[in-house]
Each structure stands twice: as C-alpha cells, then as structure tokens.
C-alpha cells in the first residue's frame, strides 16, 4: 500500500467516524433500527455499512482474480453466462418408469436442458419393489427402478447423446450408473459420449440424509470404484456430486454446509489417491451440489468462497497442476426446507430469490423447486412455473450479460472472506480429530447440525426470524389450497408385476453365476463396476446386487448422538 493509499484510508476512516457520530444518531432518534444487532443464518454479525475500509486487505489478483483463472472466485469459465447459460434441470421422478418418461419429455419440450432423476425410497435403499420394506413406498417420492428393464422404459425415445443426466442416488450408485451405461450401449452410443452425474456421495449420508446401506469405509470403497472407472472409461461423466444440499436440508447453517461438504471432498480425493490414481486424472470430473437458502448475500458469498477454498485445497494440499483440477463445478438446488405449506404461492418468491443467489454466485447448473413441494410431488403446472423462473432470469433480467456483477461489493467481498475463514476453521478442527471417519464416529457432524437446526427453529418459534405466512402475516386458508399430484395406488402392483415377469423370463442361471462372481470380486477388493455392468445387462435386480454386497460389507447401524 502506497503512502497515498494510507492517507486515503485514514481519511475514509475519519469520514466514517464523523458520519457515525453526527449523521447516524440524529437519524436513529427519528427512525430507530429494527434490531440492536443483525446476524445472518450462519450467525455472522452484519454491520450497518460496508466501505473500502472493510476490503482494504483484499488483494484483487490473489483473492478475486479473473473468471476462468485461479482462484476462481469470480467463476470457473472465462466468459460465464455470456458464452453459455447454466444447465436448467428439474428434479423429476414419480410412479412408474412410464410416468417419469412422460415428465422427462414434457420438460425437455418446455426448455429444460438436462435431466435429473428422483428415485423412490426402495430404490435409494437398494430394495427391489417387491421387498417387504418397500410396501407403501413404491413410486411415492421418486420413480421405482428395480432392474435394467425399468431404465429401458425410463429412457425410451430419449437419445442420450443429446442430454446430460443427473441421478440423485448414493448407496446403489454403481448399479444405477451401470444401468445407464447399458442403455447407452443399447443405443449404440460410445461410452466416451455419455454425459451426466451420479451423486454417489455416501459420506454425507452418515450425518445428513441418513439413507445408509453399507458402513463408511466400504461405502467410500464403492465411491472410489466409480471414480476410477469413470476416469478410465467415461470421460464426460461426473462420478460424484459432493453434496452440501442434504447437509443444509438436515439443518446446518451455510458455513457448516460449506465446510462439511468440502471435507467430504477431501476424503474422496484422499481415497482416490490411496487407490493409486493421479490427482489430475480424476479431479477435473469432481463436481459439487449445494443448496441455495433464503439469505441472498450469504448464499452468494458461500458459493464464491467455496470455489476459492476448493481451488486452494487442490493446489496447496493435493498439489494439483491442471487448472481444471482446481475448478469447483457446482449444481445448485433451491432449498426444499424453506418451502412452506402455508400460502404455498409465496414459495414462488422464495425460489426466485434463491435462484438469483445461485446465478449471481456463479453456478453451472440449477434446479428450481416447485411451489407445491411442501404438500406433494410437483404437478406439471408447478414444475413448468419453476422452470420459467430460470428462463425469465436468463432471458429477461440482464443478469447473465456480465460476469460476477456483485464482485467488488464491499459487503459481498467481506462476507466471502468471512465464510472462507470460518469454513477453514472447521476443516482444521476435523483434521485435528483425525479426519472424516473419526468425526463421524464421534458424532461431531451430527451434533453440529442438530444444534444449528435447533437454534434456527427457536428463532422462528420466538419470532426472532420471520417466516412470511407462518409466524407473521398468517391467514386462514383452505386445508389444501392447491391441486395435488397424487400417486395411484395401482403403481405398486404394476411395478411388482413387471419385476416378477422379468425374473421369470431372464436367464436365471446366468444371473446366479454373475452374482457369485460379484461376491468373489467384492471379497477380494476389486473394482466392481465392470461386473456390475455385466450383472444389470443380465437383468439381475437392484436388490439382488445389493444383497450380495451386504453379505461382504455388512450393513450400517446408525450411531445415536445425545
């Protein structure tokens, strides 16, 4: 800083002190502030005013840089949305494969640019649709998939070379990816052309979403199998979407979401390196998945801090050399836990604000929730309106015309720094514990999230935080103010009948032999992706493959945290 810079800084400090002594007190006498202090959801104190004084230590080249260049604070692409808009996805799946196929085609016709599949709970937990644990859940909260036959129907008439597909699947991610590969083979598509993402983030299941099948270390082994297979065979596939979304939905604040997500990423990178993979072979295809919550600037700062912090970790902790290895490519979904059943049309406004945060924060892909999702799976009308939010921002708002339009804001840059600093403190603390497995076994993540969720709910209950239409501005309204999408109970019978017919028609001896080989390979610690692809092509079911792996790896029993 030059002498002149010091002089200007000193002058500004003096001017601000004068403003606070002379102008502000007189104004406060007439118009008192609504609170003595303002805090965002992460409990960061928000100052009355931000000026160049707050960013005097920001080094533009080091801390912000240029889009497409390290540390990627301002975006991973050099021209961002001036060159290409974000991918517009709508999370879709309900009932049978036929019904979801119809929804896919509807959304593609309406302008969606990428598919995103929601699976039902039996599929997510690795159960076949006719398993006793699946009763009453088949097709309810996502599409039912028990075998390759379901995938054949799901993608009927959808050329995979023209879309990318994101699959929100974790425990059985290897099986669902194998089915997608099989569909690509059926369509005659070279595997190098398959594009999409498997969520495949099993660590966050143990402290956030809680849909666990196998124990932590075995789960990470399966994650690494997919990372290794994709790095060698599916160059356009994102083998993992390291997910903060479910951490946030479980009750964390923004700083915890950022820190815990990045630490999951650290653990996956370490596992891949232990497997013998080279950092620059697999890191460019890692992707991330975050929530966008209600506080506009907190969320923008979170996304900018996430990119910068991940770039630093990849460069300094893991010694990546390729610039793309340092990219944090992110998909963002507006926050489901902020949607209210009361006055559900208010959710349209919430989703719009959250979408603005994602886009101003520099996402590569966005899903906008439908306003009716606090009550049911989204209807066609609701999902179309949610997609229109993205399209209006893209084509009418003017936001995509310039890169990082909030960059340089005294408030945003200060908040970005604070988010990074607090997330780094968490990362250091987990390192000191001994890493991810020790932190899970201690219940560290679980307790941090539970405490944050309790604090947030207390603020709502005590009206320290306003939820419009819930604890303020409440109105009496009909018990169900909008039309709901309802799943026909016959869906379960239809799905079970198809599954039983499949078992009767397939070559059961071939299935038996492949499953036996799968057991042996799992026992030896081999990469299981090739044999799982063989198994699904022989029409082994999801539940049959999962049961084999359970016999080798065991099943996870959740730790009770008090």
SULSUL-V773500 format. One record per backbone hydrogen bond with DSSP energy under -1.0 kcal/mol. NH is the residue of the N-H (numbers start at 1). CO is the residue of the C=O. Records with the same first field share a line. If there is no record, write none. Layout:
NH: CO + CO
This chain:
6: 2
7: 3
8: 4
9: 5
10: 6
11: 7
12: 8
13: 9
14: 10
15: 11
16: 12
17: 13
18: 14
19: 15
20: 16
21: 17
22: 18
24: 19
27: 23
28: 24
29: 25
31: 27
40: 44
43: 40
46: 38
54: 51
56: 53
58: 55
63: 59
64: 60
65: 60
68: 75
69: 66
72: 69
75: 72
82: 79
83: 80
84: 80
87: 364
89: 366
92: 116
95: 139
100: 96
101: 97
102: 98
103: 99
104: 100
105: 101
106: 102
107: 103
108: 104
109: 105
110: 106
111: 108
112: 107
113: 88
114: 88
115: 164
117: 166
118: 92
120: 143
124: 120
125: 121
126: 123
127: 122
131: 128
134: 131
135: 132
137: 134
140: 137
143: 118
144: 95
151: 147
152: 148
153: 149
154: 150
155: 151
156: 153
158: 155
162: 159
165: 195
166: 115
167: 197
168: 117
169: 167
173: 170
176: 172
177: 173
178: 174
179: 175
180: 176
181: 177
182: 178
183: 179
184: 180
185: 181
186: 182
187: 183
188: 185
189: 184
193: 190
194: 191
196: 236
197: 165
198: 238
199: 167
200: 169
206: 203
208: 204
210: 205
219: 215
220: 216
221: 217
222: 218
223: 219
224: 220
225: 221
226: 222
227: 223
228: 224
229: 225
230: 226
231: 227
232: 228
233: 229
234: 230
237: 234
238: 196
241: 199
242: 287
244: 289
245: 289
248: 244
249: 245
250: 246
251: 248
252: 247
257: 253
258: 254
259: 255
260: 256
261: 257
262: 258
263: 259
264: 260
265: 261
266: 262
267: 263
268: 264
269: 265
270: 266
271: 267
272: 268
273: 269
274: 270
275: 271
276: 273
277: 272
281: 278
282: 278
283: 279
285: 282
286: 283
287: 240
288: 329
289: 242
290: 331
292: 333
296: 294
299: 295
300: 296
301: 297
302: 298
303: 299
304: 300
305: 301
306: 302
307: 303
308: 304
309: 305
310: 306
311: 307
312: 308
313: 309
314: 310
315: 311
316: 312
317: 313
318: 313
320: 314
325: 322
326: 323
331: 288
332: 365
333: 290
334: 367
335: 292
339: 336
346: 343
347: 344
348: 345
350: 346
351: 347
352: 348
353: 349
354: 350
355: 351
356: 352
357: 353
358: 354
359: 355
360: 356
361: 357
362: 359
363: 358
364: 330
366: 87
367: 332
373: 370
375: 372
376: 372
383: 379
384: 380
385: 381
386: 382
387: 383
388: 384
389: 385
390: 386
391: 387
392: 388
393: 389
394: 390
395: 391
396: 392
397: 392
401: 398
402: 399
407: 404
409: 406
413: 409
414: 410
415: 411
416: 412
417: 413
418: 414
419: 415
420: 416
421: 417
422: 418
423: 419
424: 420
425: 421
426: 422
427: 423
428: 424
429: 425
430: 426
431: 427
432: 428
433: 429
435: 430
439: 435
440: 436
441: 437
442: 438
444: 439
447: 443
448: 444
449: 445
450: 446
451: 447
452: 448
453: 449
454: 450
455: 451
456: 452
457: 453
458: 454
459: 455
460: 456
461: 457
462: 458
463: 460
464: 459
465: 459
469: 472
470: 467
471: 467
472: 467
491: 488
494: 490
495: 491
496: 492
497: 493
498: 494
499: 495
500: 496
501: 497
502: 498
503: 499
504: 500
505: 501
506: 502
508: 506
511: 507
512: 508
513: 509
514: 510
515: 511
516: 512
517: 513
518: 514
519: 515
520: 516
521: 517
522: 518
523: 519
524: 520
526: 521
532: 528
533: 529
534: 530
535: 531
536: 532
537: 533
538: 534
539: 536
540: 535
542: 146
545: 541
546: 542
547: 543
548: 544
549: 545
550: 546
551: 547
552: 548
553: 549
554: 550
556: 213
